[in-house]
Amino acid sequence: MSAWIKMIKDEDADEELKLALDIAKTPHKTVDNVLRVHSLRPSTMKGHMALYKSVLHDKKNTIPEWFQETISSYVSIINNCSYSFDNHWKNACYLINNKEKSDKIKIALSKKDPKQVFKGKELALLNYAEKLTLNPGKINKSDFDKLKDANINDGEILEANQIICYFNYVNRSINGLGVTTKGDIVGYYKN
């Protein structure tokens, strides 16, 4: 476990924390540090996990999973959050399943120049992600209209908006508490 904040060990957990830890388990049957930092307040761990699952792993989402993870990775790059980037870029690569394509995307996102590899709906969503992350107070109706002009439906706009908002929240939580991947299994998917 690695963070600046105290994290309660599993063996010292009370019943409420044990329940929250069970809910927070990954497919690897571990609990990542991003959630363990909530151990002093299990209710926020449960809330964080519910938000994460509803935003990123809901089967009703229509944005392809690889692109959900790409949006997540881009927001994390913009916020300089290596923890989220390491995890979610690994997920994106797994889902893209094409090393050459993944490498090109990573270079473009790292340069904050997604137009190198994206166009249309995907580029519009990444541009929206950048502006909402860097200048949330400057978002206006014309930004929304650009998404509609790119043939993105309201449901997809909401999905992207929630991914962007969630990662702005979690990046700040991670960076603010000094969370690292030490002891974590990086990435959501089992190989």
Contact map, one row per residue, 1 for C-alpha under 8 A:
11100010000000000000000000000000100100000000000000000000000000000000000000000000000000000000000000000000000000000000000000000000000000000000000000000000000000000000000000000000000001110000000
11110000000000000000000000000000100000000000000000000000000000000000000000000000000000000000000000000000000000000000000000000000000000000000000000000000000000000000000000000000011111100000000
11111110000000000000000000000000100010000000000000000000000000000000000000000000000000000000000000000000000000000000000000000000000000000000000000000000000000000000000000000000111100000000000
01111100000000000000000000000000000000000000000000000000000000000000000000000000000000000000000000000000000000000000000000000000000000000000000000000000000000000000000000000000111000000000000
00111110000000000000000000000000000010000000000000000000000000000000000000000000000000000000000000000000000000000000000000000000000000000000000000000000000000000000000000000000110000000000000
00111111000000000000000000000000000010010000000000000000000000000000000000000000000000000000000000000000000000000000000000000000000000000000000000000000000000000000000000000000000000000000000
10101111100000000000000000000000000111110000000000000000000000000000000000000000000000000000000000000000000000000000000000000000000000000000000000000000000000000000000000000000000000000000000
00000111110110000000000000000000000100110000000000000000000000000000000000000000000000000000000000000000000000000000000000000000000000000000000000000000000000000000000000000000000000000000000
00000011111110000000000000000000000000000000000000000000000000000000000000000000000000000000000000000000000000000000000000000000000000000000000000000000000000000000000000000000000000000000000
00000001111110000100000000000000000000000000000000000000000000000000000000000000000000000000000000000000000000000000000000000000000000000000000000000000000000000000000000000000000000000000000
00000000111110000000000000000000000000000000000000000000000000000000000000000000000000000000000000000000000000000000000000000000000000000000000000000000000000000000000000000000000000000000000
00000001111111000000000000000000000000000000000000000000000000000000000000000000000000000000000000000000000000000000000000000000000000000000000000000000000000000000000000000000000000000000000
00000001111111111100000000000000000000000000000000000000000000000000000000000000000000000000000000000000000000000000000000000000000000000000000000000000000000000000000000000000000000000000000
00000000000111111100000000000000000000000000000000000000000000000000000000000000000000000000000000000000000000000000000000000000000000000000000000000000000000000000000000000000000000000000000
00000000000011111110000000000000000000000000000000000000000000000000000000000000000000000000000000000000000000000000000000000000000000000000000000000000000000000000000000000000000000000000000
00000000000011111111000000000000000000000100000000000000000000000000000000000000000000000000000000000000000000000000000000000000000000000000000000000000000000000000000000000000000000000000000
00000000000011111111100000000000000000100100000000000000000000000000000000000000000000000000000000000000000000000000000000000000000000000000000000000000000000000000000000000000000000000000000
00000000010011111111110000000000000000000000000000000000000000000000000000000000000000000000000000000000000000000000000000000000000000000000000000000000000000000000000000000000000000000000000
00000000000000111111111000000000000000000000000000000000000000000000000000000000000000000000000000000000000000000000000000000000000000000000000000000000000000000000000000000000000000000000000
00000000000000011111111100000000000000000110110000000000000000000000000000000000000000000000000000000000000000000000000000000000000000000000000000000000000000000000000000000000000000000000000
00000000000000001111111110000010000100000000000000000000000000000000000000000000000000000000000000000000000000000000000000000000000000000000000000000000000000000000000000000000000000000000000
00000000000000000111111110000000000000000000000000000000000000000000000000000000000000000000000000000000000000000000000000000000000000000000000000000000000000000000000000000000000000000000000
00000000000000000011111110000000000000000000010010000000000000000000000000000000000000000000000000000000000000000000000000000000000000000000000000000000000000000000000000000000000000000000000
00000000000000000001111111000010001000000000110010000000000000000000000000000000000000000000000000000000000000000000000000000000000000000000000000000000000000000000000000000000000000000000000
00000000000000000000111111111111000000000000000000000000000000000000000000000000000000000000000000000000000000000000000000000000000000000000000000000000000000000000000000000000000000000000000
00000000000000000000000111111111000000000000000000000000000000000000000000000000000000000000000000000000000000000000000000000000000000000000000000000000000000000000000000000000000000000001000
00000000000000000000000011111100000000000000000000000000000000000000000000000000000000000000000000000000000000000000000000000000000000000000000000000000000000000000000000000000000000000001110
00000000000000000000000011111100000000000000000000000000000000000000000000000000000000000000000000000000000000000000000000000000000000000000000000000000000000000000000000000000000000001001110
00000000000000000000000011111110000000000000000000000000000000000000000000000000000000000000000000000000000000000000000000000000000000000000000000000000000000000000000000000000000000000000000
00000000000000000000000011111111000000000000000000000000000000000000000000000000000000000000000000000000000000000000000000000000000000000000000000000000000000000000000000000000000000011000000
00000000000000000000100111001111101100000000000000000000000000000000000000000000000000000000000000000000000000000000000000000000000000000000000000000000000000000000000000000000000000010000000
00000000000000000000000011000111111100000000000000000000000000000000000000000000000000000000000000000000000000000000000000000000000000000000000000000000000000000000000000000000000010011000000
11100000000000000000000000000011111110000000000000000000000000000000000000000000000000000000000000000000000000000000000000000000000000000000000000000000000000000000000000000000001110110000000
00000000000000000000000000000001111111000000000000000000000000000000000000000000000000000000000000000000000000000000000000000000000000000000000000000000000000000000000000000100001000000000000
00000000000000000000000100000011111111100000100110000000000000000000000000000000000000000000000000000000000000000000000000000000000000000000000000000000000000000000000000000000000000000000000
10000011000000000000100000000011111111100000100000000000000000000000000000000000000000000000000000000000000000000000000000000000000000000000000000000000000000000000000000000000000000000000000
00101110000000000000000000000000111111110000000000000000000000000000000000000000000000000000000000000000000000000000000000000000000000000000000000000000000000000000000000000000101000000000000
00000010000000000000000000000000011111111101100000000000000000000000000000000000000000000000000000000000000000000000000000000000000000000000000000000000000000000000000000000000000000000000000
00000011000000001000000000000000001111111100100000000000000000000000000000000000000000000000000000000000000000000000000000000000000000000000000000000000000000000000000000000000000000000000000
00000111000000000000000000000000000011111100000000000000000000000000000000000000000000000000000000000000000000000000000000000000000000000000000000000000000000000000000000000000000000000000000
00000000000000000000000000000000000001111111100000000000000000000000000000000000000000000000000000000000000000000000000000000000000000000000000000000000000000000000000000000000000000000000000
00000000000000011001000000000000000001111111110000000000000000000000000000000000000000000000000000000000000000000000000000000000000000000000000000000000000000000000000000000000000000000000000
00000000000000000001000000000000000000001111111000000000000000000000000000000000000000000000000000000000000000000000000000000000000000000000000000000000000000000000000000000000000000000000000
00000000000000000000000000000000000001001111111100000000000000000000000000000000000000000000000000000000000000000000000000000000000000000000000000000000000000000000000000000000000000000000000
00000000000000000001000100000000001101101111111110000000000000000000000000000000000000000000000000000000000000000000000000000000000000000000000000000000000000000000000000000000000000000000000
00000000000000000001001100000000000000000111111111000000000000000000000000000000000000000000000000000000000000000000000000000000000000000000000000000000000000000000000000000000000000000000000
00000000000000000000000000000000000000000011111111100000000000000000000000000000000000000000000000000000000000000000000000000000000000000000000000000000000000000000000000000000000000000000000
00000000000000000000000000000000001000000001111111110000000000000000000000000000000000000000000000000000000000000000000000000000000000000000000000000000000000000000000000000000000000000000000
00000000000000000000001100000000001000000000111111111000000000000000000000000000000000000000000000000000000000000000000000000000000000000000000000000000000000000000000000000000000000000000000
00000000000000000000000000000000000000000000011111111100000000000000000000000000000000000000000000000000000000000000000000000000000000000000000000000000000000000000000000000000000000000000000
00000000000000000000000000000000000000000000001111111110000000000000000000000000000000000000000000000000000000000000000000000000000000000000000000000000000000000000010000000000000000000000000
00000000000000000000000000000000000000000000000111111111100000000000000000000000000000000000000000000000000000000000000000000000000000000000000000000000000000000000010000000000000000000000000
00000000000000000000000000000000000000000000000011111111110000000000000000000000000000000000000000000000000000000000000000000000000000000000000000000000000000000000000000000000000000000000000
00000000000000000000000000000000000000000000000001111111110000000000000000000000000000000000000000000000000000000000000000000000000000000000000000000000000000000000000000000000000000000000000
00000000000000000000000000000000000000000000000000111111110000000000000000000000000000000000000000000000000000000000000000000000000000000000000000000000000000100110010000000000000000000000000
00000000000000000000000000000000000000000000000000011111110000001001100000000000000000000000000000000000000000000000000000000000000000000000000000000000000000000010000000000000000000000000000
00000000000000000000000000000000000000000000000000011111111010000000000000000000000000000000000000000000000000000000000000000000000000000000000000000000000000000000000000000000000000000000000
00000000000000000000000000000000000000000000000000001111111110000000000000000000000000000000000000000000000000000000000000000000000000000000000000000000000000000000000000000000000000000000000
00000000000000000000000000000000000000000000000000000000111110000000000000000000000000000000000000000000000000000000000000000000000000000000000000000000000000000000000000000000000000000000000
00000000000000000000000000000000000000000000000000000000011111000000000000000000000000000000000000000000000000000000000000000000000000000000000000000000000000000000000000000000000000000000000
00000000000000000000000000000000000000000000000000000000111111110000000000000000000000000000000000000000000000000000000000000000000000000000000000000000000100100000000000000000000000000000000
00000000000000000000000000000000000000000000000000000000000111110000000000000000000000000000000000000000000000000000000000000000000000000000000000000000000100000000000000000000000000000000000
00000000000000000000000000000000000000000000000000000000000011111011000000000000000000000000000000000000000000000000000000000000000000000000000000000000000100110000000000000000000000000000000
00000000000000000000000000000000000000000000000000000000000011111111000000000000000000000000000000000000000000000000000000000000000000000000000000000000000000000000000000000000000000000000000
00000000000000000000000000000000000000000000000000000001000000111111100000000000000000000001001000000000000000000000000000000000000000000000000000000000000000000000000000000000000000000000000
00000000000000000000000000000000000000000000000000000000000000011111110000000000000000000011101100000000000000000000000000000000000000000000000000000000000000000000000000000000000000000000000
00000000000000000000000000000000000000000000000000000000000000111111111000000000000000000001000000000000000000000000000001000000000000000000000000000000000000000000000000000000000000000000000
00000000000000000000000000000000000000000000000000000001000000111111111100000000000000000000000000000000000000000000000000000000000000000000000000000000000000010010000000000000000000000000000
00000000000000000000000000000000000000000000000000000001000000001111111110000000000000011011000000000000000000000000000000000000000000000000000000000000000000000000000000000000000000000000000
00000000000000000000000000000000000000000000000000000000000000000111111111000000000000011001000000000000000000000000000000000000000000000000000000000000000000000000000000000000000000000000000
00000000000000000000000000000000000000000000000000000000000000000011111111100000000000000000000000000000000000000000000000001100100000000000000000000000000000010011000000000000000000000000000
00000000000000000000000000000000000000000000000000000000000000000001111111110000000110010000000000000000000000000000000000000000000000000000000000000000000000000011001000000000000000000000000
00000000000000000000000000000000000000000000000000000000000000000000111111111000000110011000000000000000000000000000000000000000000000000000000000000000000000000000000000000000000000000000000
00000000000000000000000000000000000000000000000000000000000000000000011111111100000010000000000000000000000011000000000000000100110000000000000000000000000000000000000000000000000000000000000
00000000000000000000000000000000000000000000000000000000000000000000001111111110000000000000000000000000000000000000000000000000110010000000000000000000000000000001001100000000000000000000000
00000000000000000000000000000000000000000000000000000000000000000000000111111111110110000000000000000000000000000000000000000000000000000000000000000000000000000000001100100000000000000000000
00000000000000000000000000000000000000000000000000000000000000000000000011111111110010000000000000000000000011000000000000000000000000000000000000000000000000000000000000000000000000000000000
00000000000000000000000000000000000000000000000000000000000000000000000001111111100000000000000000000000000000010000000000000000010011000000000000000000000000000000000000000000000000000000000
00000000000000000000000000000000000000000000000000000000000000000000000000111111100000000000000000000000000000000000000000000000000010000000000000000000000000000000000100110000000000000000000
00000000000000000000000000000000000000000000000000000000000000000000000000011111110000000000000000000000000000000000000000000000000000000000000000000000000000000000000000000000000000000000000
00000000000000000000000000000000000000000000000000000000000000000000000000011111111110000000000000000000000000000000000000000000000000000000000000000000000000000000000000100110000000000000000
00000000000000000000000000000000000000000000000000000000000000000000000000011001111111000000000000000000000000000000000000000000000000000000000000000000000000000000000000000000000000000000000
00000000000000000000000000000000000000000000000000000000000000000000000000000000111111100000000000000000000000000000000000000000000000000000000000000000000000000000000000000100001110000000000
00000000000000000000000000000000000000000000000000000000000000000000000110010000111111110000000000000000000000000000000000000000000000000000000000000000000000000000000000100000000000000000000
00000000000000000000000000000000000000000000000000000000000000000000000111011000111111111000000000000000000000000000000000000000000000000000000000000000000000000000000000000000000000000000000
00000000000000000000000000000000000000000000000000000000000000000000000000000000011111111100000000000000000000000000000000000000000000000000000000000000000000000000000000000000000000000110000
00000000000000000000000000000000000000000000000000000000000000000000000000000000001111111110000000000000000000000000000000000000000000000000000000000000000000000000000000000000000000000111000
00000000000000000000000000000000000000000000000000000000000000000000110110000000000111111111000000000000000000000000000000000000000000000000000000000000000000000000000000000000000000000011000
00000000000000000000000000000000000000000000000000000000000000000000110010000000000011111111100000000000000000000000000000000000000000000000000000000000000000000000000000000000000000000000000
00000000000000000000000000000000000000000000000000000000000000000000000000000000000001111111110000000000000000000000000000000000000000000000000000000000000000000000000000000000000000000110000
00000000000000000000000000000000000000000000000000000000000000000100100000000000000000111111111000000000000000000000000000000000000000000000000000000000000000000000000000000000000000000011100
00000000000000000000000000000000000000000000000000000000000000001110110000000000000000011111111100000100000000000000000000000000000000000000000000000000000000000000000000000000000000000000000
00000000000000000000000000000000000000000000000000000000000000000100000000000000000000001111111111100100000000000000000000000000000000000000000000000000000000000000000000000000000000000000000
00000000000000000000000000000000000000000000000000000000000000000000000000000000000000000111111110000000000000000000000000000000000000000000000000000000000000000000000000000000000000000000100
00000000000000000000000000000000000000000000000000000000000000001100000000000000000000000011111110000000000000000000000000000000000000000000000000000000000000000000000000000000000000000000000
00000000000000000000000000000000000000000000000000000000000000000100000000000000000000000001111111101100000000000000000000000000000000000000000000000000000000000000000000000000000000000000000
00000000000000000000000000000000000000000000000000000000000000000000000000000000000000000000111111100100000000000000000000000000000000000000000000000000000000000000000000000000000000000000000
00000000000000000000000000000000000000000000000000000000000000000000000000000000000000000000100111111100000000000000000000000000000000000000000000000000000000000000000000000000000000000000000
00000000000000000000000000000000000000000000000000000000000000000000000000000000000000000000100111111110000000000000000000000000000000000000000000000000000000000000000000000000000000000000000
00000000000000000000000000000000000000000000000000000000000000000000000000000000000000000000000001111111000000000000000000000000000000000000000000000000000000000000000000000000000000000000000
00000000000000000000000000000000000000000000000000000000000000000000000000000000000000000000000101111111100000000000000000000000000000000000000000000000000000000000000000000000000000000000000
00000000000000000000000000000000000000000000000000000000000000000000000000000000000000000001100111111111110000000000000000000000000000000000000000000000000000000000000000000000000000000000000
00000000000000000000000000000000000000000000000000000000000000000000000000000000000000000000000000111111111000000000000000000000000000000000000000000000000000000000000000000000000000000000000
00000000000000000000000000000000000000000000000000000000000000000000000000000000000000000000000000011111111100000000100000000000000000000000000000000000000000000000000000000000000000000000000
00000000000000000000000000000000000000000000000000000000000000000000000000000000000000000000000000001111111110000100100000000000000000000000000000000000000000000000000000000000000000000000000
00000000000000000000000000000000000000000000000000000000000000000000000000000000000000000000000000000111111111000000000000000000000000000000000000000000000000000000000000000000000000000000000
00000000000000000000000000000000000000000000000000000000000000000000000000000000000000000000000000000011111111100000000000000000000000000000000000000000000000000000000000000000000000000000000
00000000000000000000000000000000000000000000000000000000000000000000000000000000000000000000000000000001111111111111100000000000000000000000000000000000000000000000000000000000000000000000000
00000000000000000000000000000000000000000000000000000000000000000000000001001000000000000000000000000000111111111100000000000000000000000000000000000000000000000000000000000000000000000000000
00000000000000000000000000000000000000000000000000000000000000000000000001001000000000000000000000000000011111111000000000000000000000000000000000000000000000000000000000000000000000000000000
00000000000000000000000000000000000000000000000000000000000000000000000000000000000000000000000000000000001111111100000000000000000000000000000000000000000000000000000000000000000000000000000
00000000000000000000000000000000000000000000000000000000000000000000000000000100000000000000000000000000000111111100000000000000000000000000000000000000000000000000000000000000000000000000000
00000000000000000000000000000000000000000000000000000000000000000000000000000000000000000000000000000000000111111111000000000000000000000000000000000000000000000000000000000000000000000000000
00000000000000000000000000000000000000000000000000000000000000000000000000000000000000000000000000000000100110111111110000100110000000000000000000000000000000000000000000000000000000000000000
00000000000000000000000000000000000000000000000000000000000000000000000000000000000000000000000000000000000100001111111000100000000000000000000000000000000000000000000000000000000000000000000
00000000000000000000000000000000000000000000000000000000000000000000000000000000000000000000000000000000000100001111110000000000000000000000000000000000000000000000000000000000000000000000000
00000000000000000000000000000000000000000000000000000000000000000000000000000000000000000000000000000001100100000111111000000000000000000000000000000000000000000000000000000000000000000000000
00000000000000000000000000000000000000000000000000000000000000000000000000000000000000000000000000000000000000000111111101100000000000000000000000000000000000000000000000000000000000000000000
00000000000000000000000000000000000000000000000000000000000000000000000000000000000000000000000000000000000000000010111111110000000000000000000000000000000000000000000000000000000000000000000
00000000000000000000000000000000000000000000000000000000000000000000000000000000000000000000000000000000000000000000011111110000000000000000000000000100000000000000000000000000000000000000000
00000000000000000000000000000000000000000000000000000000000000000000000000000000000000000000000000000000000000000000001111111000000000000000000000100111000000000000000000000000000000000000000
00000000000000000000000000000000000000000000000000000000000000000010000000000000000000000000000000000000000000000000011111111100000000000000000000000000000000000000000000000000000000000000000
00000000000000000000000000000000000000000000000000000000000000000000000000000000000000000000000000000000000000000110011111111110000000000000000000000000000000000000000000000000000000000000000
00000000000000000000000000000000000000000000000000000000000000000000000000000000000000000000000000000000000000000000001111111111000000000000000001100100000000000000000000000000000000000000000
00000000000000000000000000000000000000000000000000000000000000000000001000000000000000000000000000000000000000000000000011111111100000000000000000100000000010010000000000000000000000000000000
00000000000000000000000000000000000000000000000000000000000000000000001001000000000000000000000000000000000000000100000001111111110000000000000000000000000000000000000000000000000000000000000
00000000000000000000000000000000000000000000000000000000000000000000000000000000000000000000000000000000000000000100000000111111111000000000000000000000000000000000000000000000000000000000000
00000000000000000000000000000000000000000000000000000000000000000000000000000000000000000000000000000000000000000000000000011111111100000000001000100000000000000000000000000000000000000000000
00000000000000000000000000000000000000000000000000000000000000000000001001100000000000000000000000000000000000000000000000001111111110000000000000000000000000011001000000000000000000000000000
00000000000000000000000000000000000000000000000000000000000000000000000001100100000000000000000000000000000000000000000000000111111111000000000000000000000000000000000000000000000000000000000
00000000000000000000000000000000000000000000000000000000000000000000000000000000000000000000000000000000000000000000000000000011111111110110000000000000000000000000000000000000000000000000000
00000000000000000000000000000000000000000000000000000000000000000000000000000000000000000000000000000000000000000000000000000001111111110010000000000000000000000001000000000000000000000000000
00000000000000000000000000000000000000000000000000000000000000000000000000100110000000000000000000000000000000000000000000000000111111110000000000000000000000000001100100000000000000000000000
00000000000000000000000000000000000000000000000000000000000000000000000000000100000000000000000000000000000000000000000000000000011111110000000000000000000000000000000000000000000000000000000
00000000000000000000000000000000000000000000000000000000000000000000000000000000000000000000000000000000000000000000000000000000001111111110000000000000000000000000000000000000000000000000000
00000000000000000000000000000000000000000000000000000000000000000000000000000000000000000000000000000000000000000000000000000000001111111110000000000000000000000000000000000000000000000000000
00000000000000000000000000000000000000000000000000000000000000000000000000000000000000000000000000000000000000000000000000000000000000111110000000000000000000000000000000000000000000000000000
00000000000000000000000000000000000000000000000000000000000000000000000000000000000000000000000000000000000000000000000000000000001000111111000000000000000000000000000000000000000000000000000
00000000000000000000000000000000000000000000000000000000000000000000000000000000000000000000000000000000000000000000000000000000001100111111101000000000000000000000000000000000000000000000000
00000000000000000000000000000000000000000000000000000000000000000000000000000000000000000000000000000000000000000000000000000000000000000111111100000000000000000000000000000000000000000000000
00000000000000000000000000000000000000000000000000000000000000000000000000000000000000000000000000000000000000000000000000000000000000000011111110000000000000000000000000000000000000000000000
00000000000000000000000000000000000000000000000000000000000000000000000000000000000000000000000000000000000000000000000000000000000000000001111111000000000000000000000000000000000000000000000
00000000000000000000000000000000000000000000000000000000000000000000000000000000000000000000000000000000000000000000000000000001000000000011111111100000000000000000000000000000000000000000000
00000000000000000000000000000000000000000000000000000000000000000000000000000000000000000000000000000000000000000000000000000000000000000001111111110000000000000000000000000000000000000000000
00000000000000000000000000000000000000000000000000000000000000000000000000000000000000000000000000000000000000000000000000000000000000000000111111111000000000000000000000000000000000000000000
00000000000000000000000000000000000000000000000000000000000000000000000000000000000000000000000000000000000000000000000000010000000000000000011111111100000000000000000000000000000000000000000
00000000000000000000000000000000000000000000000000000000000000000000000000000000000000000000000000000000000000000000000010011001000000000000001111111111000010000000000000000000000000000000000
00000000000000000000000000000000000000000000000000000000000000000000000000000000000000000000000000000000000000000000000000000000000000000000000111111111110000000000000000000000000000000000000
00000000000000000000000000000000000000000000000000000000000000000000000000000000000000000000000000000000000000000000000000000000000000000000000011111111000000000000000000000000000000000000000
00000000000000000000000000000000000000000000000000000000000000000000000000000000000000000000000000000000000000000000000110010000000000000000000001111111000000000000000000000000000000000000000
00000000000000000000000000000000000000000000000000000000000000000000000000000000000000000000000000000000000000000000000010000000000000000000000000111111100000000000000000000000000000000000000
00000000000000000000000000000000000000000000000000000000000000000000000000000000000000000000000000000000000000000000000010000000000000000000000000111111110110000000000000000000000000000000000
00000000000000000000000000000000000000000000000000000000000000000000000000000000000000000000000000000000000000000000000000000000000000000000000000010011111110000000000000000000000000000000000
00000000000000000000000000000000000000000000000000000000000000000000000000000000000000000000000000000000000000000000000000000000000000000000000000010001111111000000000000000000000000000000000
00000000000000000000000000000000000000000000000000000000000000000000000000000000000000000000000000000000000000000000000000000000000000000000000000000000111111100000000000000000000000000000000
00000000000000000000000000000000000000000000000000000000000011100000000000000000000000000000000000000000000000000000000000000000000000000000000000000001111111110000000000000000000000000000000
00000000000000000000000000000000000000000000000000000000000000000000000000000000000000000000000000000000000000000000000000001000000000000000000000100001111111111000000000000000000000000000000
00000000000000000000000000000000000000000000000000000000000000000000000000000000000000000000000000000000000000000000000000000000000000000000000000000000011111111100000000000000000000000000000
00000000000000000000000000000000000000000000000000000010000010100000000000000000000000000000000000000000000000000000000000000000000000000000000000000000001111111110000000000000000000000000000
00000000000000000000000000000000000000000000000000000000000000100001001000000000000000000000000000000000000000000000000000001000100000000000000000000000000111111111000000000000000000000000000
00000000000000000000000000000000000000000000000000000000000000000000000000000000000000000000000000000000000000000000000000000000100000000000000000000000000011111111100000000000000000000000000
00000000000000000000000000000000000000000000000000000010000000000000000000000000000000000000000000000000000000000000000000000000000000000000000000000000000001111111110000000000000000000000000
00000000000000000000000000000000000000000000000000000011000000000001001100000000000000000000000000000000000000000000000000000000000000000000000000000000000000111111111000000000000000000000000
00000000000000000000000000000000000000000000000000000000000000000000001100100000000000000000000000000000000000000000000000000000100110000000000000000000000000011111111100000000000000000000000
00000000000000000000000000000000000000000000000000000000000000000000000000000000000000000000000000000000000000000000000000000000000010000000000000000000000000001111111110000000000000000000000
00000000000000000000000000000000000000000000000000110010000000000000000000000000000000000000000000000000000000000000000000000000000000000000000000000000000000000111111111000000000000000000000
00000000000000000000000000000000000000000000000000000000000000000000000100110000000000000000000000000000000000000000000000000000000000000000000000000000000000000011111111100000000000000000000
00000000000000000000000000000000000000000000000000000000000000000000000000110010000000000000000000000000000000000000000000000000000010000000000000000000000000000001111111110000000000000000000
00000000000000000000000000000000000000000000000000000000000000000000000000000000000000000000000000000000000000000000000000000000000000000000000000000000000000000000111111111000000000000000000
00000000000000000000000000000000000000000000000000000000000000000000000000000000000000000000000000000000000000000000000000000000000000000000000000000000000000000000011111111100000000000000000
00000000000000000000000000000000000000000000000000000000000000000000000000010010100100000000000000000000000000000000000000000000000000000000000000000000000000000000001111111110000000000000000
00000000000000000000000000000000000000000000000000000000000000000000000000000010000000000000000000000000000000000000000000000000000000000000000000000000000000000000000111111111000000000000000
00000000000000000000000000000000000000000000000000000000000000000000000000000000000000000000000000000000000000000000000000000000000000000000000000000000000000000000000011111111100000000000000
00000000000000000000000000000000010000000000000000000000000000000000000000000000101000000000000000000000000000000000000000000000000000000000000000000000000000000000000001111111111100000000000
00000000000000000000000000000000000000000000000000000000000000000000000000000000100000000000000000000000000000000000000000000000000000000000000000000000000000000000000000111111111000000000000
00000000000000000000000000000000000000000000000000000000000000000000000000000000000000000000000000000000000000000000000000000000000000000000000000000000000000000000000000011111111000000000000
00111000000000000000000000000000000010000000000000000000000000000000000000000000000000000000000000000000000000000000000000000000000000000000000000000000000000000000000000001111111000000000000
01111000000000000000000000000000000000000000000000000000000000000000000000000000000000000000000000000000000000000000000000000000000000000000000000000000000000000000000000000111111100000000000
01110000000000000000000000000000110010000000000000000000000000000000000000000000001000000000000000000000000000000000000000000000000000000000000000000000000000000000000000000111111110000000000
01100000000000000000000000000000100000000000000000000000000000000000000000000000001000000000000000000000000000000000000000000000000000000000000000000000000000000000000000000100011111000000000
01000000000000000000000000000001100000000000000000000000000000000000000000000000001000000000000000000000000000000000000000000000000000000000000000000000000000000000000000000000001111111100000
11000000000000000000000000000000000000000000000000000000000000000000000000000000000000000000000000000000000000000000000000000000000000000000000000000000000000000000000000000000000111110000000
11000000000000000000000000000000100000000000000000000000000000000000000000000000000000000000000000000000000000000000000000000000000000000000000000000000000000000000000000000000000011111000000
10000000000000000000000000000111100000000000000000000000000000000000000000000000000000000000000000000000000000000000000000000000000000000000000000000000000000000000000000000000000011111100000
00000000000000000000000000010101000000000000000000000000000000000000000000000000000000000000000000000000000000000000000000000000000000000000000000000000000000000000000000000000000010111110000
00000000000000000000000000000000000000000000000000000000000000000000000000000000000001100100000000000000000000000000000000000000000000000000000000000000000000000000000000000000000010011111000
00000000000000000000000000000000000000000000000000000000000000000000000000000000000001110110000000000000000000000000000000000000000000000000000000000000000000000000000000000000000000001111110
00000000000000000000000001110000000000000000000000000000000000000000000000000000000000110010000000000000000000000000000000000000000000000000000000000000000000000000000000000000000000000111110
00000000000000000000000000110000000000000000000000000000000000000000000000000000000000000010010000000000000000000000000000000000000000000000000000000000000000000000000000000000000000000011111
00000000000000000000000000110000000000000000000000000000000000000000000000000000000000000000000000000000000000000000000000000000000000000000000000000000000000000000000000000000000000000011111
00000000000000000000000000000000000000000000000000000000000000000000000000000000000000000000000000000000000000000000000000000000000000000000000000000000000000000000000000000000000000000000111
